[in-house]
Amino acid sequence: QAILAQVGTPCVDCRPADLHHDAMGWGGNGKDQGKGSKRCEIKDPSKVIWLGGIPQGTNFQELLPFVQQVGPAKWAQVLGQTAAVGFATSEDAKSAAASLNGVSFNGSQLQADMWTG
């Protein structure tokens, strides 16, 4: 189940039941899981980054403060081994993606990129 911490509103009607598991590899191993039935509409994808390599069992309370060490993240959503993290500006998101790519988080190497939905 996804957990959402937010300051502001990252999604339009974003509830755990509405998540799109295909987006950016949502699901256990990020391959061919949860095909096509659910969707989370990100209002402004240029302000959101995708993170892969999230250790199993991670929640937003652990991830958000970690990401905030490299940029002013506003919210984080974790589902399985991937996450979406929102920022106030696209510049903050781009900077955070560059800073977080390849970084170790709780023993796992993160992959970071801009959200492509």
JOCORZI-V31757 format. One record per helix or strand of 2 or more residues. SS is the DSSP state (helix for helix, strand for strand). FROM is the first residue (numbers start at 0). LEN is the number of residues. If there is no record, write none. Layout:
SS:FROM:LEN
SS:FROM:LEN
This chain:
strand:2:3
strand:10:2
helix:15:3
helix:22:3
strand:40:2
helix:44:3
strand:47:5
helix:59:8
strand:72:8
strand:81:6
helix:89:11
strand:103:2
strand:107:2
strand:110:4
